[in-house]
Amino acid sequence: MKTIITHATVLTVNEHDEVIRDGAVAFEGDKLTYVGPTPADVSGYDEVIDAKGKYVLPGLINTHGHVGMSLLRGYADDLPLQQWLQDKMWPLEAQFTGEHVKWGTYLSIIEMIRTGTTTFVDMYDHMDEVAKAVTESGMRARLCRGMIGLCSEEERQQKLREATAFAQNWHNQADGRITVMMSPHAPYTCPPEFISQIVEKAVELDLPIHIHMSETRFEVEQNVKDYGVRPVAHLENLGVFNRPTLVAHAVHLTDEEIEILAKYDVKVSHNIISNLKLASGVAPLPKLLAGGVSVSLGTDSTASNNNLNLFEEMKLAAILHKGVNYDPVAIPAETALRLATRYGADGVFQADTLGSLEVGKQADLIILDANQAHYHPAHNPISHVVYAGNGRDVTDTIVAGRFIMRNRELLTVDEEQVIHEANQMFATLKR
């Protein structure tokens, strides 16, 4: 089926950040076939959608999270990270079954669809349930079975077997919408030999690695105490960066460490709201970008955010770094939008197929209702999306050429059932 969306303001996020007023985007199957001015003749299309007064832009890409944790949204707010993890999160997560993760995942997926995210990265347990939810919902995801190594050797090997089986079963499934990474949780939660084993398995399976790194001062200091080096050098020594690698957080970095990340083309997921809420600090985003490091945006989980609205991440990434660096051009709106789209595609190792509206790329796009006061006067559409827009302005979400939300109606997930089941599952947890 050939579909064309016409008379829209199209934010391509291509190499030149081109904005096409009275533009059109067409797709057939799962590929974009036209991006440009609205054609005079659209008779060759099966479906013509008039989007006058609306914005069309690439689907947003969330490069770090734990979607099953949405069951814990608001449960233990306003605590330091280690206390939050060890005293609140981990005891409840230890009770999670596949059913808990299933309904937590669907709850997160609804929120992402409604706020314009089309691709997400997830690191968690019970990942078969996450993959099934991605398949059914029509979303796109890069998934990994997270492995915490604070356990017996037998348990560690069991986790590695599970991660391997998950990768073998799900990589490139759901018509290519699901891809997989190998994921040691963090340097401070995984013994060095366990990380090395995971790296070996990533080499064998030809998969990237995803890991938390340098999120807090505590983590960095503990790494020096335990291993004599900071996390970046530690992971470099263990050969992690010899694989394509996406690290989450990277808050506490030296200039030398930024150079190391750039040298190995390590991707960084900047989780600005989660890091601020947990008082972990502020990652040096302008320095990372200036140093040639590929940076994208992640929400982390709703237990530490407390939502999955990437529009909030975009705006805060743009304005907070201006303030802390006393530089009003530190992160321009164009850069903030790239962080959530084009750079996000690089972060999930799919820059050739995702992240911008260009012919031949995947038809992952969203439509915003710009017929609202906060989008006018329409001086600069990119600025409006970043500084004035909100995820709730999204009316349509399309992944691989398929509408999964149309005119704000979810087409692949039963929202009422999911909310009911999620609350029922939380009630089963002992607190």
N, C-alpha and C positions, 0 to 999 in steps of 0.2 A: 504493500500500500504506500502510495506517495502522498506525503503530507507537507503542506507549506503554511507557515505562520507569517502573516503579512502585516504591514503598516505598524510595525513595532519600532521601538528604539532598541537597537541590538548592540549590546556590549560584548564584543567578540573576545576580549582579553587575549588577543593575538599578540604577536611580537611588537606591534605598534600601538597596542591598547586602542584599537580602532572602535569608534562609536558610529553606528550607522542609523541616522534618523530616517524614518519611513523605510525601515529595513525589513528584510525577510530572512527566515531560516527554513530550509526544507530538509526532510529526511525520508529515507526509504529503508525499510528494515531497521537495522540498528546503526546505520551510518548517516552522517550529515552529507547532503548532496548539493546544497546551495546555501551560501551566506552572502548577502549583498543587498542592494536596493530592491524594493518591492517591484517585481516584474509587472509590465503592463498586461501580459497575458499569463494567466494561471490555469488555463483550461486543461493543461496536461496533468493536473494533480487530482487525486481521488478525494482529498479533504483539504479545504482552504479555511484557515482559522484567522479571522480578523482580530488583530491584537492592538488596534489603535488605542493610544493612550497607555500602553503597557510597555514594560521593559522585558527583554529576553536576554538571558545571560547563561554562561555555563553552570551546570550543577556544582554546588560547593562540595569540597572534599575535606573531611574531618580525619586528620592523620594520627590521632591517638585517643583511645577510649576503652572503656570496659562496660559494654552496653547492658550486661546482666545486672550490674550494680544499680540500675535505676530503681530497683525495689528498696534501696537504702537512701533514696533522696530525702534530705532533711532530717535523717535519723540522728546524726551525731555531728552537728555543725559547731563551728567556733572552737576547735581544738587544734593543738600542734600536730604535725603530720605523724610522728611516731606514736603518740598517744591515740590519735584518731585511728591509725592502722591497727596497732597491737591490742588496744583495749576495746575498740568498737567494731571496726570493719571485719578483721580476720575472724573473731569469734562467731559472728553471724554468717559470714561467707563459708565458714567450715560446715555450716548446716545446709548449705545450698545443694539441692538436687538438680537434675536436669530440668525438672518442671519449673523450679524457681528461675533458672537461667532463661528458659524458653519464654516465660511471660515477661520477665524483665527486659529481654531483648525486644520483644514485640512493642513494649511500652516505649523503648528508646527509638525504635524504627518509626513509630507513628510521629514522634516529636521531630525526628530528622526529616521525614517526608514533608511534614507541614512547614518546616522552616528552610527548605531548599537544599538540604544535603542529599546528594545522590550516591556518594561513595564514602565509606568509613573504614577505619582501621580498628580492629578489636583484638585485644589480648586478654584471654580469660580461660576459664575451665568449662567443661561440658560444651565444648565447641561444636559438636555435632548439632546440638540444638540451635546454636547461633546460625550455623550454615543452613539448616533447614528453614529457619525464619527468613534469612536473606533470599533463599530460593523462592519461597512462597510470596514474599512481599515485592519482589522485583527489584530490590536494591542492588547496589554493587558494593563489594567489600573485600578488604585484604585482611585475612583472619589468621590468628596464631594461638596455639595452646600455650598460655603463659606458664612458665615453670619456675616456681620458688624452690630453692635448694636447701631450705632450712629444715631438713628431715633426714631420715636414714638413707643410706646408699640404695637400699632396695626400693624405697619410694621414689628416689630420684630416677632410677632406671625405668621404673614404671611410667613416670611422667614423660620421659624421653620416648618410650615406646608409644605412648598415647599421641604425643606430638607428631611422631613419624607417621603413624597410621592415619592421623587426621590429614596430614599433608598429602599422603598417597591417595587418600579417598576423595579429597575435596579440591585439590589444586586444579584450576581451570574448569571447574564444574559450573553448573547453572548457566550454560551457554557462554562460559568465559567470565561471568560476572563475579565469581569467587576465585580469588587467588590467595596463596598462603605464604606465611613467613615462619621462621623458627624463632622462638622467643624465650631466652633466659630473662627472668623478671628484672634483675638489677645486679650490679657487681656486689652490693652489700648483702644480697639475699641468696647468692649462688656461689659456692666454693669455686675457685679457679679451675679445678680439674673438671667440674661439671660444665662450666662455660665452654671449656675446650672440647668436651664431648659434643656439645650442641653445635659448635662451629664445624666439627668434623661431619656431623649429620647434615648440616646446611650445605656443605660442599658436596656431599654424596647426592643430595636431593636437588642441588642447584637452586637453592632458595635464598632470599635475603634474610637478614636478621633484624629483629625489632627488640629494643631493650630500653628500660628506664636508665637514665644516667645523670649524675650531678644535679639532682633535684634540690637537695638541701645542703647546708653547711655540715650538718651532722653526718650525712652520707659521705661527703668528701673527706672529712676528718677521720671517720671510721676506716675508710679505705686506706688512708695513709698509715693509720695505726696498725691495721691488719697486714698490709702488703707493702708498705714503704713507698707507695706512689699514689697519685691522685687517680680518679676513675678513668680519665681519658688515656693516660699512659698505661694503666692496668689493662684496659680493653685492647689497646694497640699491641701490647706484649702478648696477649692471649690470641692474637690473630683475628679478633672479631672484625676489625675494619678491613681485613682482606676480602671479606664478603661485602656485597652491597648492604649497607646498614642504615636503618632509621632509628635515631635515638629520641626518646621523649624527654622533654624538659630542658636539659643543658642550661641550667640557671647559673651555676657557679663555675665560670670558666676563666682561665687566664688568656692573655693574648697568644701565648705559645700554644695553648690547647686549641684555640680557634684555627691556628695555622695547621695543626695536625688534622683537625676535622676536614678542612678544605683540601689538604693533601690527599686524603683518602676518599674524598667526595661523599663524606658521611652526611646523611640528611638529618635535619633537626625538626621535630614537632614542637612548636612554641605553644605552650598551654597557659596563656597569660592569666585567665580568670582563676583557674584552679590553683596556680602558683601563688596568686595574690591572696586568695581566700584562706589557704593553708599557711600563709606568711612564709613561704619558701624563698621568696625573693623575686627579682625581675631579671629575666634572661637578657643578655646584651644583644638584642635583635639588630640594631643598626651596625654594631661591630661585626656580627656574624655575616650580615649581607655584604658589608663592605669588604670583608675578608674572603668573599667568594663561596660561602657556605649556603647550601640550598635549604631554606627554611619555609615551613608551612604552618598551618594552624591546627590545633587539636583542642577539644573541650575537656579531655580526661572524662571521668565518669560524672553522672549527675549527683553522686554522693559527695563530690568535692567541687561542684561548679556553681549552681545546681541545675543547669539545663544544658541542652545540646544545640543551642541557637548560635550558629557560626557568625551571624550578623553582629552579635555582641562581641565576639572575639575580634572580628575585623575592626570594629570601631575602637575598641580598647587598645588594640595593637597600634592603631594609628595615633591615638591621642596620648596614651600614657608615655610612650617613648619620646614624644615631643616634650612632655613635661619634665621627665627625669633627666633628659639630656639638654634642656633649655634650648631646644632647636625646633622651630615650627615646621621645618621641612624634613625632619628625621625620617619619618615614614609617611610619604604622601598617600593620598587616597588610592592612586593607581597601584602602588606597591601593596597596600592592604588588600585590595581586591585580588591581586595576583597570589598573595599568600593563601587565600581561601580557594583558589581555582588552579591556575597554571602551575604555581609552585607546589600546590598539593598533589598534582598529578606526578610531578617529579618525585615527591616524597613517597609515593606508593609505587615508584618505578614504572609508571605508565604515561610518561610525558608524550609519547608518540601518539597515544590514542585518546587521552582525556585532557581536561583542564582549560580548553578554549573552544570557541566556535569556529572551526575550520573544516572545509570539505575533506571528507575521508575519515575524520575522527568519529568517535562514538557519539550517538545522538543522546547525550546526557545534558539536559537543559532545564531551566526553570523560567517561569513567567511571573513577573511581579505586577501588581496593580498599582500603577503610578497615577491613576486618576484620583489622587488624594492630596489634600492640602500640603502635606509635608514633602511632596515631590515638586512643588511649584514655588516660584517660576523655575522652568526647566533649564537653568543655566548650564549645569555640568552633571550629566547623569551618573558618572562614576562617583563623583563627590556625594551626590544624593544617596546612592546605594550604601556607601560606607558610613556617612555621617548622619543621615536622616532616615535611612531605611531600616526595616526590621523583618525578621523571619516571618512574622505574621502577615506580611504583605504578599507572600507567595500564594498564587492561585493555582498554579499547575506545576507538577513535577514529573519529568519524563526521563526514564532510564532505558538506554538501549532502544530508543524509538518507541517505548511503550509508556503511555500515561499511567502512572501509579497514583496520582492525584489530579483530578480535573475539576476546575471551578470550585476548588476547596473541598471536594468530595473524595475521600479515600476510596480507592478502587480495589485494593488487594488485602486490606486488613480491616477486621471488624473492631473498631475503636471501643465501642461499648463493652464488648466481651473482654477485650484486653484489659481495660481499666478494672473491671470486676475481678478477673482472674489474678491480676497483679496484687490487688489488695488482699485477696484470699490467701495468696502465697506468702505475703509478708506476715499475715496473722499466724502462720504456722511456725514462725521462728521464735525460739526461746531467747528472751532478752533479760 
